[in-house]
Amino acid sequence: MNKILLNIYSQLPERTDLMRVLLLKDYNTRLVIVGVMLLGLAGGIIGTFMLLRKRSLMGDAVSHATLPGIAIAFMIMVANGGDGKFLPGLLSGAFLSGITGMGLILLITQTSHLKEDAALGIVLSVFFGIGVSILGIIQKMSKGSAAGLESFIYGKTASMLTRDAYLIAGTAMIIVVLCLFLFKEFSILCFDQDYAGTQGWPTVRLDIAMMLLVVSVTVIGLQSVGLILIIAIMVIPAASARFWTDSLFRMVIIAAVIGAASGLFGAILSALFEKLPAGAIIVLVSSFIFSVSLFFGYSRGLCIRYFMSWKLEKKVSRQHLLRSICEGIENFDKNLLDTQLKKCSQRPGITLDYLLSDRSWSKRKLLKLLAEAISDDLVYRGADDKYHFTEDGFVEAKRIVRNHRLWETYLIFYAELAPGKVDRDADQIEHVLGHSMVDRLERLLLSEQPDSVLLPSPHPLADEK
């Protein structure tokens, strides 16, 4: 164990190396960080639209489809007297090959009965197989050296040259500007393509434009993270942002920030630990951010969802308790209001046994609910061991019973549900129906008992109906 700890300690960067990397004193470090940050920024933005279009895996298929283009571009450049390592030429071949793969996916889905996932699998595997086969041929070529081409599969950020970084940064900025310029068009395309078509939007051309941007991000990311991991740059930041907001604009901003931060910290860690490949570290950093978003995301994180579910369950249980007490008292005393205005000691109450029989509560849960209601000054326990309303508790109980009975009335008389199947959940009926309908329902119920303090139950009227 001591040897293992000593070995780990020896791998840690020295303080001088740490400060040199953090302060970006090395030109190559600055070059790499700016390149991968802009790549993450562009990937997060276009990945958001792809996520909402449910086409996240399109980038994976396109990235694998670029391999034959890289290999063919290498062979063409070698045949014309070059060394085959000119990055713009290789990326041009990757772009054309990716466009071809994307076109085949769209062709298969539109001209056959195959689903998009099947088309993705076919194109991904076939193109990648072709690319690997061509790489095997390149290894046996007498001219040119294929060494370094495998970096497009796994990524090799450290070998990035100045012209490579400028190419990646420039392309990434163009992609970001185009996404922002077409933000409104991409938004309506993501949420309702059919509606956009009926309104005269060029949905096909917009879809093609979006796919071209996906191919562009895929191509410029090959040098950084490789064709296998480039999909993570587009999917993970967008998926992480989804846990933080329901607004598309804020989601795009958050995804861009997460993508850029993943590139920044991934490149820094890779620079500090020389044996760690930058592409894999960038993906791991973005995965860590995704894990944090999954649990602690403000909008859809597991913790906030659990808290909101617990809060709703507590609210519903409280409403059920107050309604059970109110309806129980109503069964024994029709002159509820007059009685409530008397002294507290003379107010009617309900026993614990009645409440246990009214609903399927356990005694422990019921006592807990009663204790919370007493603590909030809604209910108090009298000398007769019965539970009585306070003034505030009675007002709240009347509101809950009113909403329930309006909801029941609507379902029975207007939705034509059987009285025995009416949902009795505590909903605010005013938020569902208009004021005219609420007034009509109240007149319908009060026509039978005009002097009733509580709205009467609609079930007797349903029986007459």
N, C-alpha and C positions, 0 to 999 in steps of 0.2 A: 504493500500500500504506500509506503514511504517513497519507493522508487517511482510509482505512478504519479504521486503528488509532485515529486521533484521534477519529473519529466514535463508535467503540465506547467509548472512554474517556469521552467526554462523556455517554454514556448511563448510565454507572455512577452509582449513588446516592451522595450525599454522606454523610460520616460521621454528621452530625447526623440525616439522614433514616434511616440504617441503625439507629442506636440508638433512635430514636423508634419504629420499627416493631418491632424485636426486644424492646423493653421494653413494648410494647403500651400506649403512652401515649395513642393516639387511641382514642376511644370506638368509632368505626365499625370500626376494625381489630379491636378486641376482639370486637365483635359478629359480624363476619364469620368470624373464626377459630373462635370457639366454635361457631357454626352449622355450618361445614363439617367441623369435627372430629367433632361428634356425628353428622353425616350419614355421614362415612366410617366411624365406629364401627359404626353400624347397618348400613350396606351391607356391611361386612366380615363381620359375624356372619350375617346372613340369606343373604349370597352363598355362605358356606361350605356351608350346607345345600343351596342350589340347585346348587352345583357337584357335590356328592356325589349329588344326585338326577338329574344329567345334564340339567338344565334351565336352564343358565346363560343361554341366549339367550331364555328366556321374558321376562326383564326388558327385553331390547331390543324385543321385539314389544309388550310392555305400554307401554313409554315412547313408542313411536310411536303407539300407540292412544290416548294421552291428548290428542293435538293436537285432534281434533274436539271433545272435551269442553271444552277451554279456549276454543275459538272460540265454541261454542254458549253457554257460560256468559257470555262477554263480551257476546254479542248479547242474552241475556235480561236482564242487568243494565242495559244501555243502554236496552232497551225499557221498563224499570221506572223510568227516570229517573236512573240512576246513570251514572258515567263508565266503568264496566266494568273498572276497574283494582283492584278489591277482591280482594286475594290469596286470602283464605279461599274466596271464591266461585269464583275461577278454579281453585283446587286441588280444590275439591269437584267441579267439572265434570270436571277431569282424572281424579279418582278414579273417578267413575261410568263415564267412558269407558274407563278402563283395566280396570275390572272387566268391562265388556261385552266388551272385546277378549279378556281372559283366558277368559271363559266361552265365547266362540266357538271359541277354540283347543281347549279341552277338548271342546266339542260336536263339532267336526270330527273330532278324533282318535278319539272313542268311537263315532261313528255312521257312519263311513266307513272305507275301507281306506287312507286317506292317513296317512303317517307324521307325526310331530309337527313335523319340520323343514319339511315342506310347509305344514302348517297355520300355523306361525309366519310363513313367508314371505307367505302369503295375507293374514293379518290385518294384518301389519306394513305391507305395501304399500297395501292397500285403505284402512285407517284413515288412514294418513299422507296418501294422495291426497285423501281426503275433507276432512281438516283443512286442507290447502293450498288446496283449492277454497273452503272457507268463509272462510278468511283473505282470499282474493281478493274475496269478496262484501263482507266487512267494510270493505275499503279504499274501497269505493264508497258506504258508508253516509253519510247526511247528518248523523247524530247520532253522537257519540262519536268518539274517536280511537283508531285501532288501533296507534298508535306504542307500542312497548314489548312488544307481544305476541311479536315475533320473539325476544325474550330467552329465552322458554321453549324455543326451538329450540336456541339456542347457549349459553344461560346468561348471567347478568349478576349476579355476586355483589356487585359494588360498589354496586348499587342497593338492597341489602337494608336494609329499615327495622327498627326495634326490634321491632314487632309480628310482622314476618316472621321474624326470628331466633328470637323466643320460640316461634312456631308450629313452626318447623323443629326447634328444640331439644327442645321438649316431645314432639312426635311421635316423634322419634328415640329419646328415652329410653323412651317407652312400647314401641316396637318392641324395644329391647334387653331390657327387663324381660320381655316376652312370650316372646322367644326363649330366655332363660335359664329361665323358668318351664316352658316346653315342651321343654326340652333333651332329656330322655330320650325323649319321644314322637317328636320330630323325628329323633333318632338312629336309632331302630329303623325309622322310615319310610324313611330314606335308605339303609340297608344291606339291609333285607329286608322289603319291603312285604307280600309274600305271607305270610311268617311272622307279621308283626304282625297281619294279618287273621285268621289261624287262632287267634291268642291272644286274639282279641276286641277288639283295638284299633280305634277308629273311624278307619280309614285315610282314608276319603273326607273326613271332616270335618277331619282333621289336614292333609290335602293342601290343602284349601280355605283353611284358616287360614294355611298357609305362603304360598300364593299371594296372600292378602290383605296379608300383611306385605311381600311383594315389591312389590305395587302401591303400598303406603304409602311405602316407601323411594323408589320411582320418582317418586311425586308430589311429595314434599318436596324431592327433588333437582333438580326442574325449574328452580327459581329459581337454583340454584348452578351447575350444570354443563350444564343443558339436556337435552332429551329424547334428543339424539343421543349424548351422552357419558355419560349416567347409568349405562349398562350397565357401563362401566369401573369405577365405584365398587363394584359388586357382584361383578364377575368377577375383576379383577386382584388385589385383596388376598387373596381366597380362594385363587386359583391360586398366588400367591406363598407363602402359608403352607403349601401342600401340599409344597413342597420342603424344609421345615424339620422336619416331624414326621409321624409316623404315628398319633398320638393325636388323636381328634376334639376333645376338650376343649382341648388345647393348640393345635390348628389354629384353633379358633374364637377363642381369645385372641390368637394371632399375627395372624390376619386382621383382628381389631378394631384392634390396635395399628397395623398397616400402613395400614389405612383412615384412622385418626385422624391418623397422621403425614403421610400424603399430603395430607390437608386442611390440616393445620397449615403445612407447608412450601410447599404450593401457594399458600395465601392470603398468606403472608409474601412470597414472590417476586412475586406479583401486586401487592402493596402497594408494593414497592420499585421495580418497573418498571411504570409506569402503563399502558403500551400493551399489556401482556400480559394477556389475559383469564384470570380466575381458574380457570374450569372447565377450559380446555385445559391450564393449568399443573398443576392438581391431577392430571389424567390422566397428564401427562408424568412427574411425580414418582413416581406409583404405578408407571408403566412402568419407570422407573429401578430402583425397588426390586425389581420383578419380574425385571429382568435380573440384578441381584445375586443374587437367590434362585435363579434358574435355574442360575447357574454355581457358587455357593458354598453353596447350601442343605445343611444338615447331613445331612438324611435322603435326599433324592432329587436333589440338585444334580449337575450334570454332572461337576464336579471330584471329588466324593466317590464318584460311581459309577465314574469312570475309575480312581480309586485302589483301590477295592474290587475292580474287575475285574482290575487289575494284580496286586493282592495274591493273589487267588484263582488267577490263572494261574500265579503264581510258586509257590504252595503245591502246585498240582496237578503242575507240572513237577518239583518236588522229590520228590514222592511217586512219580511215574513213574520218576525216576532211581533212587531207593533200591530200588524194587521190581524194576527191571530188573537191578540189580547182584545183589540177593538171589536172584532166580530164576535168573540166570546161574550164580552159584556153586552153587546147588542142583542144577543140571543136571550139574555136574562132581563134586560131593561131597555124598553123601547124609548123611554123618555131620557135618552142619554145626555142631552145637552143640559136639561134642568138639573140632573143629578150631578153633572160635572161642575156646575157653578156653585154647588154647596160646599161646605167645609171639606177639607181634604179627608178627614176621618170618615165622612159619610159617602165618599165616592165609591162606586162599585168596583170590584176587583175580580180577578180570575185566579184560580188555583194552579199550582204547579202540575197537578195531575191532569187537569184539563188541557194544558198546553202540551204535555207529553203525548196525550192521545190525539191532539189535533194534527200534529205533524210527526214525521218519522225522525224526530230528534233523539239523540241519546241524552240521558239525564245530564251527563257531564257537559255536553255542548250547550244544552239549554241553560244550565246554570251560568255558564260563561257568558252567553248572550245577555242574560238578565243582569249579570254583574256589570257588563259594559253599558247597558242601557241605564242602569242606576247611576253609574259613574258620570254619564252624560246628562243626568237630570231629566230623563224622559220617563222613567218609571221609578216607583218607590214601593217598598214592601211594607204593608200595613201591619197593625197589631193582630189582625185576623189571619196572618200568614198568607194573605192574598196580594197579588201584584196590581197596583193601581197606576193610572196615568198622572203625571204632572200636567200643568197647563200646556207647557211646550210639547210634551209627549202626545197629548190629545190632539193638538193642532197638526202635528206631523202625521199621526195615525189617520186623521180624517183625510188628509191630502193623499196618503197612500191608498186608502180604501176607495176614494173617489177615482183615482187614476185606474185602479184595477177594474172597477165596475164599468167605467166608460169603455175600457178596452174590451171587456167581456161583451158589453152591449154591441159594440161595433162588429165584433166577430160573429155574434149570434144573428144579428138582424141585417147586416150588410155583407159580411163575408160568407154567411150561410153555413157556418160550422155548427156541428152538433154541440149543444150546451155542455155535454160531458167531456168534450174534447177541446174546450176553449183553453187557450194558454193563459195562465194566471200569473205570468211573470210581471214584475213591477216595472212597467215602462211608463215614461212620460207621454201620455196620449196626445198632449198638446203639440208635441214635437213631430207627431206622425200625421195628425189630421188638422185640417184648417179650423179656425175659430167657429165658423158657421156650423160645421159638423159637430163640434164639441157642444155648442149650444143646443143643437137638435137632439143629441143623445141625452143631455141633461134634462130637457123638457120631456123626453120620452120616459125617463125613469121617474121624474118627480110628478108625472101625471097621475100615478097610482098613489103616491104618498107625498102630497105637496108640503106637509109640515115636517117631514123627516129631516133630522139633523144630518145624517149620513145619506148619501145617495143609496137608494135601495138596491138590492141584488137584482140583476136582470133575469135570473133563472125562472122566477114565477111568471114573468111576462113571456118567456120563451115557451113555457108549458102551455100557456093560453094560445100562443101562436100555433 
